[in-house]
Amino acid sequence: MSPPWLVTLSWFALTLAVLCALLILADIYLRGYRQRMKVMEAVWPVTALYLGPLAVWMYWRYGRPQTQRWLDERKRQNPPDKPGWATTAIGVSHCGAGCTLGDIIAEFAVFALALELFGRALLPEYIGDYIAALALGILFQYFAIAPMRGLGVRAGLTAAAKADVLSLTAFEVGLFGWMALMAFVFFAAHPLHPNSPVYWFLMQIGMIIGFATAWPANVWLIRRGIKEAM
């Protein structure tokens, strides 16, 4: 069993993350700060599920100013310029949202179906996570790229795959490495499962690591024009 202090810390971190996500959702849908790029209305709250207050700060600083209501309130025509690091961070969060949702879906599915390979659930989790994250990541990227470039479905999906596969894979490399440490080092004797708050707290840490490992790929993709700067 996990030590009580870790369980308490996990519940605190998860509760805080959910509250941060709800705060962003309320600002978007109840207060009317609707994003020009509609897919970001999902990306921002999903990002809060692992970055918590940092995601709220990023949203308030760089997400809100992209909305028409914010511009109208300040009688501006265009949102303020963003520094390069913020553009990269938003690009990573866009990829990370697909990974996060895909991982949540796949982890619960593997657990519910009791899937294992070589006596462990880790490999089925890897496979399920990557497939679900890839599908959702490309879908998220499609709804960013296709409207901006005026592309049809086939061309839009092709462009989305080019923009997201490398970024998504880099994100998952960091997350999967952390999951291996969870399985073989930290909790080798008593494996954690998705029905534990500690599991999801540690997955939050893994997603933060994935955010870091996806950063260089996003810098390269944005500079090459393969991925749209958001």
C-alpha positions, -999 to +999 in steps of 0.1 A: +000+000+000+011+036-006+021+056+025-008+078+039+012+110+032+014+101-005-023+093-008-031+127+009-007+145-015-022+127-045-058+137-036-047+173-030-029+175-064-057+158-083-084+179-067-065+211-074-060+201-110-097+194-115-106+227-099-082+245-122-098+228-152-133+237-141-121+273-136-109+275-172-141+259-185-163+283-165-144+313-179-148+300-215-184+288-214-200+308-186-182+341-188-180+340-226-143+341-233-146+318-264-114+309-282-110+319-318-094+284-324-123+263-310-101+232-303-082+253-276-115+253-256-107+217-249-069+220-248-067+246-220-088+227-194-072+193-203-037+209-198-049+220-164-054+183-154-016+179-151-002+215-150-028+228-126-023+264-116+005+269-142-021+261-169-045+286-154-018+313-155-009+304-191-045+306-201-051+339-184-019+354-198-019+340-233-052+322-239-078+348-228-062+376-250-070+354-281-108+358-275-130+384-291-145+394-258-111+402-244-103+423-275-137+441-273-132+449-237-099+466-245-110+481-278-082+462-296-082+448-331-055+421-325-043+402-295-009+410-281+022+393-294+034+362-275+071+355-268+086+325-286+086+303-255+048+309-250+041+299-286+061+267-281+044+260-247+010+263-263+020+240-292+032+214-267+000+217-247-020+212-278-002+179-284-002+171-247-040+174-245-044+146-270-019+125-252-036+131-218-071+122-229-058+092-248-038+080-218-068+084-195-091+064-218-065+037-225-054+033-189-089+027-177-097+004-206-066-018-200-074-019-163-111-028-169-102-055-193-074-068-171-050-069-201-014-081-195+016-091-214+045-110-197+026-108-164+023-070-164-001-044-177+027-020-188+030-031-224-008-031-231-008+004-215+019+015-238+001+002-268-033+015-258-019+049-247+000+055-280-028+044-303-055+065-284-031+095-281-022+093-317-059+093-328-069+121-305-037+141-312-042+140-349-078+150-345-069+179-323-042+190-348-067+186-377-091+211-361-062+235-356-045+232-390-074+226-414-093+258-407-062+279-407-050+266-440-084+260-456-077+223-461-102+195-469-105+164-448-078+143-465-052+171-469-060+183-434-055+149-418-022+144-437-010+178-425-021+171-390-002+138-389+029+155-401+026+181-374+017+158-346+033+124-349+068+136-339+056+159-312+032+132-297+059+105-299+083+128-280+057+135-254+050+098-249+087+089-247+090+110-215+057+097-201+066+060-209+100+063-193+084+076-161+058+048-163+086+023-165+102+037-134+068+035-116+064-002-126+100-015-122+116+008-096+092+028-073+064+003-070+079-030-083+067-050-054+032-035-052+021-022-087-002+007-088-034+007-108-057+034-122-081+029-093-056+046-070-052+084-066-014+078-063-013+063-098-029+094-113-008+118-093+023+101-106+009+102-141+005+139-137+043+140-130+048+118-161+028+141-183+049+171-171+080+151-180+064+144-214+057+181-218+095+187-214+106+159-238+081+172-264+095+208-262+125+204-286+103+186-312+078+214-311+105+241-315+117+224-346+082+217-361+071+253-356+103+268-370+100+246-401+064+256-405+052+220-403+032+229-371+011+261-369+022+286-342-007+291-319 
